[in-house]
Amino acid sequence: MQIRPLMFVVLFLSLCFLIFGCGREAAPPATDDSSPVPATQEQAEPPVAVATTPEEPGEDGVDTVTESPDKEIVATINGLPLYREALDSAKEDVLNQYQQVYAQFGQDIRAMLVGAKGRIVQLSMEAEALERLFFNAIIDEYVNQRGIAVSEDEIDTEFQKQYAAILEYQRMTEEQLGAYLESQGYNIDRFKESGRASVKEQLLLEAAQRAVAGPIELSEDDISTYFDENRQQYETEERIQASHILVETQEEAQQILEELSSGSDFGLIARERSIDPGSGPAGGDLGWFGHGQMVAPFEQAAFALEVGEISDIVESDFGYHIILLTGREEESHPELAEVIDQVRLDAEGKLITERFSLWYEDTYAAATISVELPLVDAIRKQREDIELGLAAFERVKEQALVDDPYLPFIIGSIYETMMNDALAEKEELEAVGSEDPERVADIASLETQIKETRDKALAAYQEALDQLSGDPEIAARIEALVPQDTPTDAP
């Protein structure tokens, strides 16, 4: 288990999406208005990026910061200023990473950044970007205090390793990557420079994590227990690795099949002609997958191939596929002795991550933080406690701290969330079917809460509708909330 992703690879994939339109993350799009950005249950620590405006590197190799009076300060943490420029850069990183996720499902997250709901998405992303800057600042402070540094040799070795992984992933030579970057207005030397900087930050973070965790001593019983609890992690079902070219018509598929028979490059054709937005820019690579993960016609054809073999035309609901099998793994159920070295590393990594996470939570809680962006500060509070967030948004509105026409809509959406929470709680109590006086009283209280929050949501939405000249999105929200026995023109 790695305690962090390969940050240079992550950097590349963000850039890759911008120029190729590709993405390799696999996570379902979120639909909850209050949390519009998809998340995993166990997220890695945010990548280390520049938290403030960097000046000259310090003697220990860690960037030092000089306060710049002519730049907008968006927040401070332990007296360290964080600037708008850094926040915008971090926000773009967040956007690019989620764009990769949504691209897997044929969606463009930038289309979700417009309108009333889009304003909430924007604020959520900005809040997440700010949290990343706080994370970076805390790590930078710890690294400086402990005198942690990494050598140029370490950076170069790790960079070359990750750079080779990138070329393999894209199935490109360095010359091909450089040519393509140049054709899109990017410079490979600057890309490498950014990559080395990302690798340096990654290695500093790893060193900080190890320093925080301290010595790790695991007994054989500890390792055995970890293996028993995570045995499935080391077992594999039969799976294959494949690439495909997806086109709309059988005629085009037949033409491509003939070109491949004549020696044309599979990956190049996939990049140029495949209509799959997720795999096409990666040379058609679908990665590894097992049974039941692809549509039936595709799966049957792919698993029937030998490694290196190209299929005939395969029709599915998505179009016409040509499949290249690039790898196969048979199912495996190893015993501990066969994988003990990896299990030991994974168990150590888990312990490091747990200790580091606890340290970070405590350090963050003890930090002195000030946020100069009222709406971002309010949404941060809402993530901690919905009522605290609501109070913050209402204070921003009452004191006219910002001029944002979507502010009433945001407040209305919070009241609607509170209403839905109360509705769910009421339904749970009603499902019990008991006439217990306390339960009956609780239901009555919830009914009052539901009415109050609905009325406040409707009032806020109506105010937003008035300000935004009859926005249809907000009008639909009002219509959905108005009780059926209430005239539709009621506020």
C-alpha positions in Angstrom: 0.0 0.0 0.0 1.5 3.3 -1.1 1.1 6.1 1.4 0.6 8.6 -1.5 0.1 8.5 -5.2 2.9 9.1 -7.7 2.6 12.8 -7.7 4.4 13.4 -11.0 2.1 10.8 -12.6 -0.8 12.7 -11.2 0.6 15.9 -12.5 1.1 14.4 -15.9 -2.5 13.0 -16.0 -3.9 16.5 -15.2 -1.8 17.9 -18.1 -2.7 14.9 -20.2 -6.4 15.7 -19.9 -5.9 19.3 -20.9 -4.1 18.3 -24.1 -5.3 14.8 -24.9 -8.7 14.9 -23.1 -7.9 11.7 -21.2 -8.6 10.5 -17.7 -7.9 7.3 -15.9 -9.6 7.6 -12.5 -12.6 5.4 -12.0 -15.3 6.8 -9.6 -19.0 7.5 -10.1 -20.1 11.1 -10.4 -21.7 12.6 -7.3 -25.3 13.8 -7.4 -25.6 15.3 -4.0 -25.9 19.1 -4.3 -24.2 19.7 -1.0 -21.2 17.7 -2.1 -20.9 18.0 -5.9 -17.4 16.7 -6.2 -16.8 12.9 -6.1 -14.8 11.6 -3.3 -13.4 8.2 -2.3 -13.8 6.7 1.2 -10.1 6.7 1.9 -8.5 9.7 0.2 -4.8 10.1 -0.1 -3.3 13.2 1.4 -3.6 16.2 -0.9 -0.6 16.6 -3.2 2.0 19.1 -2.0 2.0 22.2 -4.2 3.2 25.8 -3.8 1.2 27.2 -0.9 2.3 30.7 -1.3 4.3 32.8 -3.8 7.8 31.3 -3.9 10.9 33.3 -4.0 14.5 31.9 -3.9 15.1 28.4 -2.5 16.5 28.2 1.0 19.7 26.5 1.9 17.9 23.3 2.8 16.3 23.1 -0.6 12.9 24.1 0.7 11.3 27.2 -0.8 11.1 30.2 1.4 8.4 32.8 1.2 8.5 36.6 1.3 5.3 38.4 1.9 4.3 40.4 -1.1 2.2 43.5 -0.3 0.9 43.9 -3.8 -0.8 40.5 -4.0 -4.2 39.5 -2.6 -4.0 37.5 0.6 -6.8 34.9 0.7 -6.0 33.3 4.0 -3.3 32.9 6.7 -2.2 29.9 8.6 0.0 30.4 11.7 0.9 33.8 10.3 1.9 32.6 6.9 0.0 34.4 4.1 -1.6 32.4 1.3 -2.1 34.3 -2.0 -4.8 34.4 -4.6 -2.3 33.2 -7.3 -1.6 30.0 -5.3 -5.3 29.4 -4.6 -6.2 29.8 -8.3 -3.5 27.3 -9.3 -4.6 24.8 -6.6 -8.2 25.2 -7.8 -7.3 24.5 -11.3 -5.5 21.3 -10.1 -8.7 20.3 -8.3 -10.7 21.0 -11.4 -8.4 19.0 -13.7 -8.4 16.0 -11.4 -12.2 15.9 -11.2 -12.4 16.4 -14.9 -10.5 13.2 -15.3 -13.1 11.4 -13.2 -16.1 12.8 -15.0 -14.6 12.2 -18.4 -14.8 8.4 -17.7 -18.6 8.9 -17.8 -18.6 11.1 -20.9 -19.3 14.2 -18.7 -17.5 17.6 -18.7 -17.4 19.0 -15.2 -16.9 22.5 -16.6 -20.5 22.3 -17.7 -21.4 21.9 -14.1 -19.8 25.2 -13.1 -22.6 27.4 -14.5 -25.8 28.5 -13.0 -27.0 28.3 -9.4 -25.8 24.8 -8.7 -22.6 25.6 -10.5 -21.9 28.3 -8.0 -22.0 25.8 -5.2 -19.6 23.5 -7.1 -17.2 26.4 -7.6 -17.2 27.3 -3.9 -16.7 23.6 -3.0 -13.7 23.4 -5.3 -12.2 26.6 -4.0 -12.7 25.4 -0.4 -10.9 22.1 -1.3 -8.1 24.0 -3.0 -7.7 26.1 0.1 -7.5 23.0 2.3 -4.7 21.7 0.1 -2.8 25.0 0.6 -3.2 24.6 4.4 -1.9 21.1 4.1 1.1 22.3 2.1 1.8 25.0 4.6 1.7 22.7 7.6 4.0 20.2 5.8 6.4 23.0 4.7 6.6 24.3 8.3 7.4 20.8 9.6 10.0 20.1 6.9 11.7 23.4 7.7 11.6 22.9 11.4 13.1 19.4 11.1 15.6 20.3 8.5 14.3 17.6 6.2 15.8 17.6 2.7 16.2 15.3 -0.3 19.2 15.1 -2.6 19.4 15.8 -6.2 20.3 12.1 -6.8 17.1 11.0 -5.1 15.0 13.4 -7.0 16.6 12.4 -10.3 16.2 8.6 -9.7 12.5 9.0 -8.7 11.8 11.4 -11.6 13.3 9.0 -14.2 11.2 6.1 -12.7 8.0 8.1 -12.9 8.8 9.6 -16.3 9.4 6.1 -17.7 6.0 5.1 -16.3 4.4 8.0 -18.1 5.9 7.1 -21.4 4.8 3.5 -20.9 1.4 4.5 -19.9 1.0 6.7 -23.1 2.9 4.1 -25.2 5.0 6.9 -26.5 8.7 7.5 -27.0 10.1 10.7 -25.5 10.4 12.1 -29.0 6.7 11.4 -29.7 5.7 13.0 -26.4 7.8 16.0 -27.0 6.5 16.5 -30.5 2.9 16.2 -29.3 3.5 18.6 -26.5 5.1 21.1 -28.9 2.1 20.8 -31.3 -0.2 21.7 -28.4 1.8 24.7 -27.3 3.6 22.9 -24.4 7.4 22.6 -23.9 8.8 19.2 -22.8 11.7 20.8 -21.0 9.3 22.9 -18.9 7.1 19.8 -18.4 10.1 17.9 -17.0 11.0 20.9 -14.8 7.6 20.9 -13.3 7.8 17.1 -13.0 11.0 17.3 -11.0 9.6 19.9 -8.7 6.6 17.7 -8.1 8.8 14.7 -7.4 10.8 16.8 -5.0 7.6 17.7 -3.1 6.5 14.1 -3.1 9.8 12.9 -1.6 9.7 15.7 1.0 6.2 14.6 2.0 7.3 11.0 2.3 10.2 12.0 4.4 7.9 14.1 6.6 5.5 11.2 7.0 8.2 8.8 8.0 9.6 11.3 10.5 6.1 11.9 12.0 5.5 8.1 12.2 8.8 7.3 13.9 10.2 3.8 14.1 8.0 1.1 12.9 8.4 -2.3 14.6 6.1 -5.1 13.4 6.1 -8.6 14.9 5.4 -11.7 12.8 2.0 -11.8 14.5 1.3 -8.3 13.3 2.2 -9.2 9.8 0.2 -12.4 9.9 -2.9 -10.5 11.3 -2.5 -7.8 8.6 -2.4 -10.5 5.9 -5.5 -12.3 7.3 -7.4 -9.0 7.4 -6.4 -8.0 3.9 -6.0 -11.4 2.2 -8.2 -10.4 -0.7 -5.7 -7.6 -1.6 -3.2 -10.3 -2.5 -5.5 -12.6 -4.3 -6.4 -12.0 -8.0 -9.1 -13.4 -10.1 -8.5 -13.9 -13.8 -8.1 -10.6 -15.4 -6.8 -9.1 -18.7 -5.3 -5.9 -19.9 -6.7 -4.7 -23.2 -6.8 -1.7 -25.6 -9.6 -0.9 -28.0 -10.5 1.4 -30.8 -14.2 2.4 -30.7 -15.9 3.9 -33.8 -19.5 4.6 -34.8 -19.8 2.6 -38.0 -19.0 -1.0 -39.1 -17.5 0.4 -42.3 -15.0 2.5 -40.5 -14.1 -0.4 -38.2 -13.5 -2.6 -41.2 -11.2 0.0 -42.7 -9.2 0.2 -39.5 -9.0 -3.5 -39.2 -7.5 -3.6 -42.7 -5.0 -0.9 -41.8 -3.9 -2.9 -38.7 -3.5 -6.0 -40.8 -1.1 -3.9 -43.0 1.0 -3.0 -40.0 -0.5 0.3 -38.8 0.1 1.2 -35.2 -2.8 0.4 -32.9 -2.1 3.1 -30.4 -1.7 5.8 -33.0 -5.0 4.9 -34.6 -6.8 4.8 -31.2 -5.5 8.3 -30.4 -6.5 9.7 -33.7 -9.9 8.0 -34.4 -11.3 6.3 -31.3 -14.4 8.0 -30.0 -13.9 6.7 -26.4 -12.9 9.9 -24.5 -11.4 7.9 -21.7 -9.1 5.4 -23.5 -8.6 6.9 -26.9 -6.1 9.5 -25.9 -4.2 6.8 -24.0 -3.7 4.7 -27.1 -6.9 2.8 -26.4 -5.6 1.4 -23.1 -8.4 0.2 -20.8 -6.1 -1.1 -18.1 -6.7 -4.3 -16.2 -10.2 -5.7 -15.8 -11.9 -8.9 -14.7 -15.1 -10.7 -15.6 -18.3 -8.7 -15.3 -16.7 -5.3 -15.7 -17.4 -4.8 -19.4 -20.5 -5.2 -21.6 -21.0 -8.9 -22.5 -20.0 -8.8 -26.2 -16.8 -6.9 -25.4 -15.9 -9.2 -22.5 -16.5 -12.4 -24.4 -14.3 -11.3 -27.3 -11.5 -9.9 -25.1 -11.2 -12.9 -22.9 -11.1 -15.2 -25.9 -7.9 -13.5 -27.3 -4.3 -14.4 -26.8 -1.9 -11.8 -25.7 -0.9 -9.7 -28.7 -3.9 -10.8 -30.7 -6.3 -8.3 -32.3 -10.0 -9.2 -32.5 -12.4 -9.0 -35.3 -15.1 -6.3 -35.2 -17.1 -6.4 -32.0 -20.5 -4.6 -31.8 -21.9 -3.3 -28.6 -24.4 -0.6 -27.6 -21.5 1.8 -27.6 -20.5 1.2 -31.2 -18.0 -1.0 -33.0 -14.8 -2.1 -31.2 -11.5 -3.5 -32.3 -9.7 -5.1 -29.3 -6.0 -5.7 -28.7 -5.2 -8.0 -25.7 -2.0 -6.7 -24.1 -1.8 -8.8 -20.9 -3.4 -11.7 -19.0 -3.1 -12.8 -15.3 -4.5 -16.1 -14.1 -6.3 -16.2 -10.7 -4.0 -16.4 -7.7 -4.5 -17.2 -4.0 -1.0 -16.9 -2.5 -0.1 -17.9 1.1 1.7 -15.4 3.4 5.2 -16.8 2.8 4.8 -16.1 -0.9 4.1 -12.4 -0.5 5.5 -11.7 3.0 7.9 -8.9 1.8 5.0 -7.0 0.2 2.7 -7.6 3.2 5.4 -6.2 5.5 5.7 -3.1 3.4 2.0 -2.6 3.2 1.5 -3.1 6.9 4.2 -0.5 7.6 2.6 1.9 5.1 -0.7 1.6 6.8 0.8 2.3 10.2 2.7 5.3 8.8 -0.5 6.6 7.2 -2.5 6.2 10.4 0.1 8.0 12.5 0.6 10.7 10.0 -3.2 11.3 9.7 -3.6 11.6 13.4 -0.7 14.0 13.6 -2.0 16.1 10.8 -5.5 16.3 12.3 -4.1 17.5 15.6 -1.7 19.9 14.0 -4.5 21.3 11.8 -6.8 21.7 14.8 -4.1 23.6 16.7 -3.3 25.9 13.8 -4.4 29.5 13.7 -6.3 30.0 10.5 -8.0 33.0 9.1 -9.8 33.0 5.8 -10.4 36.3 4.0 -13.0 34.9 1.5 -16.4 35.0 3.3 -18.2 32.5 1.0 -15.3 30.0 1.0 -15.1 30.3 4.8 -18.8 29.7 5.1 -18.7 26.6 3.0 -15.8 25.3 5.1 -17.9 25.8 8.2 -20.8 24.0 6.5 -18.7 21.0 5.9 -18.0 20.8 9.6 -21.6 21.5 10.7 -24.5 22.4 8.5 -26.1 24.8 11.1 -22.7 26.5 11.6 -22.4 26.9 7.8 -25.9 28.3 7.5 -25.2 30.9 10.1 -22.0 31.9 8.3 -23.8 32.3 5.0 -26.7 34.2 6.5 -24.1 36.5 8.3 -22.4 37.2 4.9 -25.8 38.1 3.5 -27.0 40.3 6.4 -23.7 42.2 6.5 -23.4 42.5 2.7 -19.9 41.2 2.9 -20.0 40.1 -0.8 -22.1 40.9 -3.8 -23.1 37.5 -5.1 -26.5 37.0 -6.7 -26.4 33.3 -6.0 -26.1 33.8 -2.2 -29.8 33.4 -1.5 -29.9 30.3 -3.6 -27.0 28.8 -1.6 -28.9 29.6 1.7 -32.0 28.1 0.2 -30.2 24.9 -0.7 -28.9 24.5 2.9 -32.5 24.9 4.2 -33.6 22.3 1.7 -30.9 19.9 2.8 -32.0 20.4 6.4 -35.6 19.8 5.4 -34.7 16.5 3.6 -32.7 15.4 6.6 -35.7 16.0 8.8 -38.0 14.2 6.3 -35.7 11.1 6.4 -35.6 11.1 10.2 -39.4 11.4 10.3 -39.8 8.4 7.9 -37.5 6.3 10.0 -39.6 7.0 13.1 -42.9 6.4 11.3 -41.5 3.1 10.0 -41.3 1.8 13.6 -45.1 1.9 13.9 -45.1 2.4 17.7 -47.5 4.8 19.5 -44.9 5.6 22.1 -45.6 9.2 23.3 -42.0 10.2 23.0 -41.8 8.9 19.4 -45.1 10.7 18.6 -43.7 14.0 20.1 -40.5 13.6 18.0 -42.5 13.1 14.8 -44.5 16.2 15.6 -41.4 18.2 16.3 -39.9 17.0 13.0 -43.0 18.0 11.1 -42.7 21.5 12.5 -39.0 21.5 11.5 -39.8 20.3 8.0 -42.4 23.1 7.5 -40.1 25.8 8.8 -37.1 24.7 6.7 -39.3 24.3 3.6 -40.8 27.8 4.0 -37.3 29.3 4.5 -35.9 27.4 1.5 -38.8 28.7 -0.6 -38.3 32.2 0.6 -34.6 32.2 -0.2 -35.2 30.6 -3.6 -37.8 33.2 -4.5 -35.3 36.0 -3.6 -32.7 34.3 -5.8 -35.3 34.0 -8.6 -36.1 37.7 -8.3 -32.5 38.7 -8.5 -31.6 36.4 -11.4 -34.5 37.3 -13.7 -36.5 34.2 -13.5 -33.7 31.6 -13.7 -35.5 28.4 -14.8 -33.2 26.2 -12.6 -34.3 28.1 -9.5 -37.9 28.2 -10.7 -37.9 24.4 -11.0 -36.5 24.1 -7.5 -39.3 26.2 -6.1 -41.9 24.2 -8.0 -40.5 20.9 -6.6 -40.7 22.3 -3.0 -44.2 23.9 -3.0 -46.6 21.5 -1.3 -49.2 20.0 -3.7 -52.1 21.6 -1.8 -50.5 25.1 -2.0 -51.1 27.5 -5.0 -48.0 27.4 -7.3 -47.6 31.2 -7.1 -47.0 31.1 -3.3 -43.6 32.2 -2.2 
